Amino acid sequence: MRAHSRRLGPWVSSFMLVAGTAVIGLAPPAWASGSHHGGGGGTNTVKVTNPGPQTSSTGQSVQLQIRAADSNGGALNYSASGLPNGLAIDSVTGLISGGPTAVTQTSTQVTAVDTIGGASATATFTWTVNGAYDVSYPQCGATLPSPGNASLVGVNDGILYSTNPCLGAETGWANGHGLQFYANTADPGPAYSSHWPTAQSSPQQCTATDSNSTACSFDYGYNGARDSFQRAVSAMTNPSINPAAVTWWLDVETGNSWETLESAYGQSSAYQANDTAALQGEVAGLQSEGVSSVGFYSTGYQWTQITGGTGSTFGADQVWLAGYSSQTAARDACTATSFTGGRVSFTQYPSGAFDADFPC
């Protein structure tokens, strides 16, 4: 974007904020001005357009073009103070760019100085950086934080075949702020589940005579994902929200029931294959409902405990990494090798009473 453009009048200007692919124009501009008297008695004046309050999110790509004009048409140098960490201003063009790295609210000042006459002007505005957060049944009734550019809502009440009692309210909080869903997963086997498919022919053949097979585990995951999707549909209070149009995350944790972790089964290649098949069924179940973007939430340790490692099976699926102790550690983990080999999209860390998520 060019720093200066020809205008019909000396103070016609505009402001544009580019974040991702969004472009927002603000008009009319608010001006801050300053002047300098030259030796010949003339007055050289600089004016800066105040862009107004800014709101961003950690990890979000930001480009904010500061607009200023000099009454004599002279070149300007730009500087800024109070920028959120991760942002910087180009002294020649006045473009503020980068990615905020910390949650904050700061008073930002931008100054434009005439390189010859010395006249200057400053505009002051607030800049708020929100985090991305995930919420679910443990946050029921809590005052939720200001949502960022991604807001992840748990569908279940901690286990498959259940509903987060605050799903509708939390979805309303997230709507318009990058709503995404996450759902519990499991593979308890026929010994531990009343929902186990023992006579199901689709999408795979699960028979009563061979009830503990990869086909049955696949069907269990498939059924569970479709159940979670329908619970999300039923909880929607806003008819404009389409649960199939957002990203879904499959929550894979050792706290849920898995054949590899249950005493009736155990750590063997056969049960690891069953647990992996259940996750494949979960993906297929969401896809059957029209969901096109699916990823996995876990840690490398939990994933390996449950599946034994999946090689390239889920290599195309994005990952949300859990378990980092700070925002700095979470940000650095964006370059980590994921447990599936897929792209790391989020890393999770604690922020006050909530779990925050750094968008990679």
Contacts in CASP RR format, 6 or more apart in sequence:
PFRMAT RR
TARGET T0000
AUTHOR 0000-0000-0000
METHOD contacts of the structure
MODEL  1
MRAHSRRLGPWVSSFMLVAGTAVIGLAPPAWASGSHHGGGGGTNTVKVTN
PGPQTSSTGQSVQLQIRAADSNGGALNYSASGLPNGLAIDSVTGLISGGP
TAVTQTSTQVTAVDTIGGASATATFTWTVNGAYDVSYPQCGATLPSPGNA
SLVGVNDGILYSTNPCLGAETGWANGHGLQFYANTADPGPAYSSHWPTAQ
SSPQQCTATDSNSTACSFDYGYNGARDSFQRAVSAMTNPSINPAAVTWWL
DVETGNSWETLESAYGQSSAYQANDTAALQGEVAGLQSEGVSSVGFYSTG
YQWTQITGGTGSTFGADQVWLAGYSSQTAARDACTATSFTGGRVSFTQYP
SGAFDADFPC
1 16 0 8 1.000
1 18 0 8 1.000
1 63 0 8 1.000
1 65 0 8 1.000
1 93 0 8 1.000
1 95 0 8 1.000
2 93 0 8 1.000
3 65 0 8 1.000
3 92 0 8 1.000
3 93 0 8 1.000
3 94 0 8 1.000
3 95 0 8 1.000
7 13 0 8 1.000
7 69 0 8 1.000
10 69 0 8 1.000
10 71 0 8 1.000
11 31 0 8 1.000
11 47 0 8 1.000
11 69 0 8 1.000
13 29 0 8 1.000
13 49 0 8 1.000
13 67 0 8 1.000
13 68 0 8 1.000
13 69 0 8 1.000
14 25 0 8 1.000
14 26 0 8 1.000
14 27 0 8 1.000
14 29 0 8 1.000
14 49 0 8 1.000
14 67 0 8 1.000
15 25 0 8 1.000
15 26 0 8 1.000
15 29 0 8 1.000
15 49 0 8 1.000
15 51 0 8 1.000
15 65 0 8 1.000
15 67 0 8 1.000
16 23 0 8 1.000
16 24 0 8 1.000
16 25 0 8 1.000
16 65 0 8 1.000
17 23 0 8 1.000
17 24 0 8 1.000
17 25 0 8 1.000
17 26 0 8 1.000
17 51 0 8 1.000
17 54 0 8 1.000
17 63 0 8 1.000
17 64 0 8 1.000
17 65 0 8 1.000
18 63 0 8 1.000
18 64 0 8 1.000
18 65 0 8 1.000
19 56 0 8 1.000
19 60 0 8 1.000
19 61 0 8 1.000
19 62 0 8 1.000
19 63 0 8 1.000
20 60 0 8 1.000
20 61 0 8 1.000
26 51 0 8 1.000
26 52 0 8 1.000
29 49 0 8 1.000
29 50 0 8 1.000
29 67 0 8 1.000
30 49 0 8 1.000
30 50 0 8 1.000
30 52 0 8 1.000
30 123 0 8 1.000
31 47 0 8 1.000
31 48 0 8 1.000
31 49 0 8 1.000
31 50 0 8 1.000
32 47 0 8 1.000
32 48 0 8 1.000
32 50 0 8 1.000
32 121 0 8 1.000
32 122 0 8 1.000
32 123 0 8 1.000
32 124 0 8 1.000
33 45 0 8 1.000
33 46 0 8 1.000
33 47 0 8 1.000
33 48 0 8 1.000
33 121 0 8 1.000
34 45 0 8 1.000
34 46 0 8 1.000
34 47 0 8 1.000
34 119 0 8 1.000
34 120 0 8 1.000
34 121 0 8 1.000
35 43 0 8 1.000
35 44 0 8 1.000
35 45 0 8 1.000
35 46 0 8 1.000
35 119 0 8 1.000
36 43 0 8 1.000
36 44 0 8 1.000
36 45 0 8 1.000
36 114 0 8 1.000
36 117 0 8 1.000
36 118 0 8 1.000
36 119 0 8 1.000
36 120 0 8 1.000
37 43 0 8 1.000
37 44 0 8 1.000
38 44 0 8 1.000
38 117 0 8 1.000
43 71 0 8 1.000
44 70 0 8 1.000
44 71 0 8 1.000
44 72 0 8 1.000
44 114 0 8 1.000
44 117 0 8 1.000
44 118 0 8 1.000
44 119 0 8 1.000
45 70 0 8 1.000
45 71 0 8 1.000
45 119 0 8 1.000
46 68 0 8 1.000
46 69 0 8 1.000
46 70 0 8 1.000
46 71 0 8 1.000
46 76 0 8 1.000
46 112 0 8 1.000
46 113 0 8 1.000
46 114 0 8 1.000
46 119 0 8 1.000
46 120 0 8 1.000
46 121 0 8 1.000
47 68 0 8 1.000
47 69 0 8 1.000
47 71 0 8 1.000
47 121 0 8 1.000
48 66 0 8 1.000
48 67 0 8 1.000
48 68 0 8 1.000
48 110 0 8 1.000
48 111 0 8 1.000
48 112 0 8 1.000
48 121 0 8 1.000
48 122 0 8 1.000
48 123 0 8 1.000
49 66 0 8 1.000
49 67 0 8 1.000
49 68 0 8 1.000
49 123 0 8 1.000
50 123 0 8 1.000
50 124 0 8 1.000
50 125 0 8 1.000
51 64 0 8 1.000
51 66 0 8 1.000
51 123 0 8 1.000
51 125 0 8 1.000
52 125 0 8 1.000
52 126 0 8 1.000
53 125 0 8 1.000
53 126 0 8 1.000
53 127 0 8 1.000
53 128 0 8 1.000
54 64 0 8 1.000
54 108 0 8 1.000
54 125 0 8 1.000
54 126 0 8 1.000
54 127 0 8 1.000
54 128 0 8 1.000
55 127 0 8 1.000
55 128 0 8 1.000
55 129 0 8 1.000
55 130 0 8 1.000
56 62 0 8 1.000
56 84 0 8 1.000
56 99 0 8 1.000
56 100 0 8 1.000
56 127 0 8 1.000
56 128 0 8 1.000
56 129 0 8 1.000
56 130 0 8 1.000
56 149 0 8 1.000
57 100 0 8 1.000
57 129 0 8 1.000
57 130 0 8 1.000
57 131 0 8 1.000
57 132 0 8 1.000
57 148 0 8 1.000
57 149 0 8 1.000
57 150 0 8 1.000
57 359 0 8 1.000
58 99 0 8 1.000
58 100 0 8 1.000
58 101 0 8 1.000
58 102 0 8 1.000
58 103 0 8 1.000
58 129 0 8 1.000
58 130 0 8 1.000
58 131 0 8 1.000
58 132 0 8 1.000
58 327 0 8 1.000
58 331 0 8 1.000
58 356 0 8 1.000
58 358 0 8 1.000
58 359 0 8 1.000
59 99 0 8 1.000
59 100 0 8 1.000
59 101 0 8 1.000
59 331 0 8 1.000
59 358 0 8 1.000
59 359 0 8 1.000
59 360 0 8 1.000
60 99 0 8 1.000
60 100 0 8 1.000
60 149 0 8 1.000
60 359 0 8 1.000
61 98 0 8 1.000
61 99 0 8 1.000
62 87 0 8 1.000
62 96 0 8 1.000
62 97 0 8 1.000
62 98 0 8 1.000
62 99 0 8 1.000
62 100 0 8 1.000
63 95 0 8 1.000
63 96 0 8 1.000
63 97 0 8 1.000
63 98 0 8 1.000
64 95 0 8 1.000
64 96 0 8 1.000
64 97 0 8 1.000
65 93 0 8 1.000
65 94 0 8 1.000
65 95 0 8 1.000
65 96 0 8 1.000
66 78 0 8 1.000
66 80 0 8 1.000
66 89 0 8 1.000
66 94 0 8 1.000
66 95 0 8 1.000
66 96 0 8 1.000
66 110 0 8 1.000
66 112 0 8 1.000
66 123 0 8 1.000
68 76 0 8 1.000
68 78 0 8 1.000
68 94 0 8 1.000
68 112 0 8 1.000
68 121 0 8 1.000
70 76 0 8 1.000
70 112 0 8 1.000
70 114 0 8 1.000
70 119 0 8 1.000
72 114 0 8 1.000
72 117 0 8 1.000
74 114 0 8 1.000
74 115 0 8 1.000
74 116 0 8 1.000
75 114 0 8 1.000
75 115 0 8 1.000
75 116 0 8 1.000
76 112 0 8 1.000
76 113 0 8 1.000
76 114 0 8 1.000
76 115 0 8 1.000
77 91 0 8 1.000
77 92 0 8 1.000
77 112 0 8 1.000
77 113 0 8 1.000
77 115 0 8 1.000
78 89 0 8 1.000
78 90 0 8 1.000
78 91 0 8 1.000
78 92 0 8 1.000
78 93 0 8 1.000
78 94 0 8 1.000
78 110 0 8 1.000
78 111 0 8 1.000
78 112 0 8 1.000
78 113 0 8 1.000
79 89 0 8 1.000
79 91 0 8 1.000
79 110 0 8 1.000
79 111 0 8 1.000
79 113 0 8 1.000
80 88 0 8 1.000
80 89 0 8 1.000
80 96 0 8 1.000
80 108 0 8 1.000
80 109 0 8 1.000
80 110 0 8 1.000
80 111 0 8 1.000
81 108 0 8 1.000
81 109 0 8 1.000
82 106 0 8 1.000
82 107 0 8 1.000
82 108 0 8 1.000
82 109 0 8 1.000
82 127 0 8 1.000
83 89 0 8 1.000
83 96 0 8 1.000
83 106 0 8 1.000
83 108 0 8 1.000
83 127 0 8 1.000
84 100 0 8 1.000
84 101 0 8 1.000
84 102 0 8 1.000
84 104 0 8 1.000
84 106 0 8 1.000
84 108 0 8 1.000
84 127 0 8 1.000
84 129 0 8 1.000
85 100 0 8 1.000
85 101 0 8 1.000
85 102 0 8 1.000
85 104 0 8 1.000
86 98 0 8 1.000
86 99 0 8 1.000
86 100 0 8 1.000
86 101 0 8 1.000
87 96 0 8 1.000
87 97 0 8 1.000
87 98 0 8 1.000
87 99 0 8 1.000
87 100 0 8 1.000
88 96 0 8 1.000
88 97 0 8 1.000
88 98 0 8 1.000
89 95 0 8 1.000
89 96 0 8 1.000
89 110 0 8 1.000
90 96 0 8 1.000
90 97 0 8 1.000
94 110 0 8 1.000
94 112 0 8 1.000
96 110 0 8 1.000
100 129 0 8 1.000
101 327 0 8 1.000
101 331 0 8 1.000
102 129 0 8 1.000
102 327 0 8 1.000
103 129 0 8 1.000
103 130 0 8 1.000
103 131 0 8 1.000
103 327 0 8 1.000
103 351 0 8 1.000
103 356 0 8 1.000
104 127 0 8 1.000
104 128 0 8 1.000
104 129 0 8 1.000
105 126 0 8 1.000
105 127 0 8 1.000
105 128 0 8 1.000
105 129 0 8 1.000
106 126 0 8 1.000
106 127 0 8 1.000
107 124 0 8 1.000
107 125 0 8 1.000
107 126 0 8 1.000
107 127 0 8 1.000
108 124 0 8 1.000
108 125 0 8 1.000
108 126 0 8 1.000
108 127 0 8 1.000
109 122 0 8 1.000
109 123 0 8 1.000
109 124 0 8 1.000
110 122 0 8 1.000
110 123 0 8 1.000
111 120 0 8 1.000
111 121 0 8 1.000
111 122 0 8 1.000
112 120 0 8 1.000
112 121 0 8 1.000
112 122 0 8 1.000
113 119 0 8 1.000
113 120 0 8 1.000
114 120 0 8 1.000
128 146 0 8 1.000
130 145 0 8 1.000
130 146 0 8 1.000
130 147 0 8 1.000
130 148 0 8 1.000
130 149 0 8 1.000
131 145 0 8 1.000
131 148 0 8 1.000
131 351 0 8 1.000
131 356 0 8 1.000
131 357 0 8 1.000
132 148 0 8 1.000
132 149 0 8 1.000
132 150 0 8 1.000
132 151 0 8 1.000
132 152 0 8 1.000
132 346 0 8 1.000
132 356 0 8 1.000
132 357 0 8 1.000
132 358 0 8 1.000
132 359 0 8 1.000
133 144 0 8 1.000
133 145 0 8 1.000
133 147 0 8 1.000
133 148 0 8 1.000
133 151 0 8 1.000
133 152 0 8 1.000
133 351 0 8 1.000
133 354 0 8 1.000
133 355 0 8 1.000
133 356 0 8 1.000
133 357 0 8 1.000
134 151 0 8 1.000
134 152 0 8 1.000
134 153 0 8 1.000
134 154 0 8 1.000
134 182 0 8 1.000
134 348 0 8 1.000
134 355 0 8 1.000
134 357 0 8 1.000
135 142 0 8 1.000
135 144 0 8 1.000
135 151 0 8 1.000
135 152 0 8 1.000
135 153 0 8 1.000
135 154 0 8 1.000
135 170 0 8 1.000
135 173 0 8 1.000
135 174 0 8 1.000
135 354 0 8 1.000
135 355 0 8 1.000
136 153 0 8 1.000
136 154 0 8 1.000
136 155 0 8 1.000
136 156 0 8 1.000
136 158 0 8 1.000
136 164 0 8 1.000
136 170 0 8 1.000
136 182 0 8 1.000
137 154 0 8 1.000
137 156 0 8 1.000
137 157 0 8 1.000
137 158 0 8 1.000
137 164 0 8 1.000
137 165 0 8 1.000
137 166 0 8 1.000
139 166 0 8 1.000
139 170 0 8 1.000
139 354 0 8 1.000
140 164 0 8 1.000
140 165 0 8 1.000
140 166 0 8 1.000
141 166 0 8 1.000
141 169 0 8 1.000
142 353 0 8 1.000
144 170 0 8 1.000
144 173 0 8 1.000
144 354 0 8 1.000
145 351 0 8 1.000
145 354 0 8 1.000
147 173 0 8 1.000
147 174 0 8 1.000
147 176 0 8 1.000
147 177 0 8 1.000
147 178 0 8 1.000
148 177 0 8 1.000
148 178 0 8 1.000
149 177 0 8 1.000
149 178 0 8 1.000
149 359 0 8 1.000
150 177 0 8 1.000
150 178 0 8 1.000
150 180 0 8 1.000
150 346 0 8 1.000
150 357 0 8 1.000
150 359 0 8 1.000
151 173 0 8 1.000
151 174 0 8 1.000
151 176 0 8 1.000
151 177 0 8 1.000
151 178 0 8 1.000
151 179 0 8 1.000
151 180 0 8 1.000
152 174 0 8 1.000
152 180 0 8 1.000
152 181 0 8 1.000
152 182 0 8 1.000
152 249 0 8 1.000
152 320 0 8 1.000
152 346 0 8 1.000
152 357 0 8 1.000
153 164 0 8 1.000
153 167 0 8 1.000
153 170 0 8 1.000
153 171 0 8 1.000
153 173 0 8 1.000
153 174 0 8 1.000
153 179 0 8 1.000
153 180 0 8 1.000
153 181 0 8 1.000
153 182 0 8 1.000
154 164 0 8 1.000
154 167 0 8 1.000
154 170 0 8 1.000
154 181 0 8 1.000
154 182 0 8 1.000
154 183 0 8 1.000
154 251 0 8 1.000
155 163 0 8 1.000
155 164 0 8 1.000
155 167 0 8 1.000
155 181 0 8 1.000
155 182 0 8 1.000
155 183 0 8 1.000
155 184 0 8 1.000
155 228 0 8 1.000
155 231 0 8 1.000
155 232 0 8 1.000
155 235 0 8 1.000
156 162 0 8 1.000
156 163 0 8 1.000
156 164 0 8 1.000
156 183 0 8 1.000
156 184 0 8 1.000
156 228 0 8 1.000
156 231 0 8 1.000
157 163 0 8 1.000
157 164 0 8 1.000
157 165 0 8 1.000
158 164 0 8 1.000
158 184 0 8 1.000
158 256 0 8 1.000
159 184 0 8 1.000
159 186 0 8 1.000
159 256 0 8 1.000
160 183 0 8 1.000
160 184 0 8 1.000
160 185 0 8 1.000
160 186 0 8 1.000
160 195 0 8 1.000
160 224 0 8 1.000
160 227 0 8 1.000
160 228 0 8 1.000
160 256 0 8 1.000
161 195 0 8 1.000
161 224 0 8 1.000
161 227 0 8 1.000
162 184 0 8 1.000
163 231 0 8 1.000
163 234 0 8 1.000
163 235 0 8 1.000
164 170 0 8 1.000
164 235 0 8 1.000
167 231 0 8 1.000
167 232 0 8 1.000
167 235 0 8 1.000
168 235 0 8 1.000
168 236 0 8 1.000
168 237 0 8 1.000
171 179 0 8 1.000
171 232 0 8 1.000
171 235 0 8 1.000
171 236 0 8 1.000
171 237 0 8 1.000
171 238 0 8 1.000
171 241 0 8 1.000
172 237 0 8 1.000
172 238 0 8 1.000
174 180 0 8 1.000
175 238 0 8 1.000
175 241 0 8 1.000
178 246 0 8 1.000
179 241 0 8 1.000
179 246 0 8 1.000
180 246 0 8 1.000
180 247 0 8 1.000
180 248 0 8 1.000
180 249 0 8 1.000
181 232 0 8 1.000
181 243 0 8 1.000
181 246 0 8 1.000
181 247 0 8 1.000
181 248 0 8 1.000
181 249 0 8 1.000
182 248 0 8 1.000
182 249 0 8 1.000
182 250 0 8 1.000
182 251 0 8 1.000
182 297 0 8 1.000
182 320 0 8 1.000
183 225 0 8 1.000
183 228 0 8 1.000
183 229 0 8 1.000
183 248 0 8 1.000
183 249 0 8 1.000
183 250 0 8 1.000
183 251 0 8 1.000
183 282 0 8 1.000
184 228 0 8 1.000
184 251 0 8 1.000
184 256 0 8 1.000
185 221 0 8 1.000
185 225 0 8 1.000
185 250 0 8 1.000
185 251 0 8 1.000
185 252 0 8 1.000
185 256 0 8 1.000
185 278 0 8 1.000
185 279 0 8 1.000
185 282 0 8 1.000
186 193 0 8 1.000
186 256 0 8 1.000
186 257 0 8 1.000
186 258 0 8 1.000
186 278 0 8 1.000
187 217 0 8 1.000
187 220 0 8 1.000
187 221 0 8 1.000
187 257 0 8 1.000
187 258 0 8 1.000
187 259 0 8 1.000
187 274 0 8 1.000
187 275 0 8 1.000
187 277 0 8 1.000
187 278 0 8 1.000
187 279 0 8 1.000
188 196 0 8 1.000
188 220 0 8 1.000
188 257 0 8 1.000
188 258 0 8 1.000
188 259 0 8 1.000
188 262 0 8 1.000
189 196 0 8 1.000
189 212 0 8 1.000
189 216 0 8 1.000
189 217 0 8 1.000
189 220 0 8 1.000
189 257 0 8 1.000
189 259 0 8 1.000
189 262 0 8 1.000
189 265 0 8 1.000
189 274 0 8 1.000
190 196 0 8 1.000
190 198 0 8 1.000
190 211 0 8 1.000
190 212 0 8 1.000
190 216 0 8 1.000
191 262 0 8 1.000
191 264 0 8 1.000
191 265 0 8 1.000
192 257 0 8 1.000
192 262 0 8 1.000
192 264 0 8 1.000
193 220 0 8 1.000
193 257 0 8 1.000
195 220 0 8 1.000
195 223 0 8 1.000
195 224 0 8 1.000
196 211 0 8 1.000
196 216 0 8 1.000
196 220 0 8 1.000
197 206 0 8 1.000
197 216 0 8 1.000
197 219 0 8 1.000
197 220 0 8 1.000
197 223 0 8 1.000
198 206 0 8 1.000
198 207 0 8 1.000
198 208 0 8 1.000
198 211 0 8 1.000
198 216 0 8 1.000
199 206 0 8 1.000
199 207 0 8 1.000
199 208 0 8 1.000
200 206 0 8 1.000
200 216 0 8 1.000
200 219 0 8 1.000
200 223 0 8 1.000
203 218 0 8 1.000
203 219 0 8 1.000
203 222 0 8 1.000
203 281 0 8 1.000
203 284 0 8 1.000
203 288 0 8 1.000
204 215 0 8 1.000
204 216 0 8 1.000
204 218 0 8 1.000
204 219 0 8 1.000
204 222 0 8 1.000
205 215 0 8 1.000
206 213 0 8 1.000
206 215 0 8 1.000
206 216 0 8 1.000
206 219 0 8 1.000
210 216 0 8 1.000
212 259 0 8 1.000
212 265 0 8 1.000
212 274 0 8 1.000
213 274 0 8 1.000
214 273 0 8 1.000
214 274 0 8 1.000
214 277 0 8 1.000
215 277 0 8 1.000
216 274 0 8 1.000
217 259 0 8 1.000
217 274 0 8 1.000
217 275 0 8 1.000
217 277 0 8 1.000
217 278 0 8 1.000
218 277 0 8 1.000
218 278 0 8 1.000
218 280 0 8 1.000
218 281 0 8 1.000
218 284 0 8 1.000
219 281 0 8 1.000
220 278 0 8 1.000
220 281 0 8 1.000
221 278 0 8 1.000
221 279 0 8 1.000
221 281 0 8 1.000
221 282 0 8 1.000
221 285 0 8 1.000
222 281 0 8 1.000
222 282 0 8 1.000
222 284 0 8 1.000
222 285 0 8 1.000
222 288 0 8 1.000
223 285 0 8 1.000
224 282 0 8 1.000
224 285 0 8 1.000
225 250 0 8 1.000
225 281 0 8 1.000
225 282 0 8 1.000
225 283 0 8 1.000
225 284 0 8 1.000
225 285 0 8 1.000
225 286 0 8 1.000
225 289 0 8 1.000
226 285 0 8 1.000
226 286 0 8 1.000
226 288 0 8 1.000
226 289 0 8 1.000
229 243 0 8 1.000
229 244 0 8 1.000
229 248 0 8 1.000
229 285 0 8 1.000
229 286 0 8 1.000
229 289 0 8 1.000
229 291 0 8 1.000
230 289 0 8 1.000
232 243 0 8 1.000
233 243 0 8 1.000
236 243 0 8 1.000
243 289 0 8 1.000
243 291 0 8 1.000
244 289 0 8 1.000
244 290 0 8 1.000
244 291 0 8 1.000
244 292 0 8 1.000
246 293 0 8 1.000
247 293 0 8 1.000
247 294 0 8 1.000
247 295 0 8 1.000
247 318 0 8 1.000
248 286 0 8 1.000
248 291 0 8 1.000
248 293 0 8 1.000
248 294 0 8 1.000
248 295 0 8 1.000
249 294 0 8 1.000
249 295 0 8 1.000
249 296 0 8 1.000
249 297 0 8 1.000
249 320 0 8 1.000
250 279 0 8 1.000
250 282 0 8 1.000
250 283 0 8 1.000
250 294 0 8 1.000
250 295 0 8 1.000
250 296 0 8 1.000
250 297 0 8 1.000
251 297 0 8 1.000
251 298 0 8 1.000
252 279 0 8 1.000
252 296 0 8 1.000
252 297 0 8 1.000
252 298 0 8 1.000
252 302 0 8 1.000
252 303 0 8 1.000
252 306 0 8 1.000
253 298 0 8 1.000
253 302 0 8 1.000
254 261 0 8 1.000
254 302 0 8 1.000
254 305 0 8 1.000
254 306 0 8 1.000
258 275 0 8 1.000
258 306 0 8 1.000
259 265 0 8 1.000
259 266 0 8 1.000
259 271 0 8 1.000
259 274 0 8 1.000
259 275 0 8 1.000
260 266 0 8 1.000
260 267 0 8 1.000
260 268 0 8 1.000
260 271 0 8 1.000
260 272 0 8 1.000
260 275 0 8 1.000
260 305 0 8 1.000
260 306 0 8 1.000
260 307 0 8 1.000
260 308 0 8 1.000
261 305 0 8 1.000
261 306 0 8 1.000
265 271 0 8 1.000
272 306 0 8 1.000
272 307 0 8 1.000
272 308 0 8 1.000
272 309 0 8 1.000
275 306 0 8 1.000
275 307 0 8 1.000
276 307 0 8 1.000
276 308 0 8 1.000
276 309 0 8 1.000
276 310 0 8 1.000
276 313 0 8 1.000
279 296 0 8 1.000
279 307 0 8 1.000
279 310 0 8 1.000
279 314 0 8 1.000
280 313 0 8 1.000
283 294 0 8 1.000
283 314 0 8 1.000
283 317 0 8 1.000
286 294 0 8 1.000
287 294 0 8 1.000
293 318 0 8 1.000
294 317 0 8 1.000
295 317 0 8 1.000
295 318 0 8 1.000
295 319 0 8 1.000
295 320 0 8 1.000
295 345 0 8 1.000
296 303 0 8 1.000
296 314 0 8 1.000
296 317 0 8 1.000
296 318 0 8 1.000
296 319 0 8 1.000
296 320 0 8 1.000
296 339 0 8 1.000
296 340 0 8 1.000
297 319 0 8 1.000
297 320 0 8 1.000
297 322 0 8 1.000
297 348 0 8 1.000
298 319 0 8 1.000
298 321 0 8 1.000
298 322 0 8 1.000
298 339 0 8 1.000
299 321 0 8 1.000
299 322 0 8 1.000
299 323 0 8 1.000
299 339 0 8 1.000
300 339 0 8 1.000
303 309 0 8 1.000
303 310 0 8 1.000
303 339 0 8 1.000
303 340 0 8 1.000
304 339 0 8 1.000
309 339 0 8 1.000
310 339 0 8 1.000
310 340 0 8 1.000
311 340 0 8 1.000
311 341 0 8 1.000
312 341 0 8 1.000
313 340 0 8 1.000
314 340 0 8 1.000
314 341 0 8 1.000
314 342 0 8 1.000
315 340 0 8 1.000
315 341 0 8 1.000
315 342 0 8 1.000
316 342 0 8 1.000
317 340 0 8 1.000
317 342 0 8 1.000
318 342 0 8 1.000
318 343 0 8 1.000
318 344 0 8 1.000
318 345 0 8 1.000
319 338 0 8 1.000
319 339 0 8 1.000
319 340 0 8 1.000
319 341 0 8 1.000
319 342 0 8 1.000
319 343 0 8 1.000
319 344 0 8 1.000
319 345 0 8 1.000
320 344 0 8 1.000
320 345 0 8 1.000
320 346 0 8 1.000
320 347 0 8 1.000
320 348 0 8 1.000
320 357 0 8 1.000
321 330 0 8 1.000
321 333 0 8 1.000
321 336 0 8 1.000
321 338 0 8 1.000
321 344 0 8 1.000
321 346 0 8 1.000
321 347 0 8 1.000
321 348 0 8 1.000
322 348 0 8 1.000
323 348 0 8 1.000
323 349 0 8 1.000
324 330 0 8 1.000
324 333 0 8 1.000
324 347 0 8 1.000
324 348 0 8 1.000
324 349 0 8 1.000
325 349 0 8 1.000
325 350 0 8 1.000
326 349 0 8 1.000
326 350 0 8 1.000
327 349 0 8 1.000
327 351 0 8 1.000
327 356 0 8 1.000
327 358 0 8 1.000
329 349 0 8 1.000
330 347 0 8 1.000
330 348 0 8 1.000
330 349 0 8 1.000
330 356 0 8 1.000
330 357 0 8 1.000
330 358 0 8 1.000
331 347 0 8 1.000
331 358 0 8 1.000
333 344 0 8 1.000
333 347 0 8 1.000
334 344 0 8 1.000
334 347 0 8 1.000
334 358 0 8 1.000
334 360 0 8 1.000
335 344 0 8 1.000
336 344 0 8 1.000
336 347 0 8 1.000
338 344 0 8 1.000
343 360 0 8 1.000
344 360 0 8 1.000
345 359 0 8 1.000
345 360 0 8 1.000
346 357 0 8 1.000
346 358 0 8 1.000
346 359 0 8 1.000
346 360 0 8 1.000
347 357 0 8 1.000
347 358 0 8 1.000
347 360 0 8 1.000
348 355 0 8 1.000
348 356 0 8 1.000
348 357 0 8 1.000
348 358 0 8 1.000
349 355 0 8 1.000
349 356 0 8 1.000
349 357 0 8 1.000
349 358 0 8 1.000
350 356 0 8 1.000
END
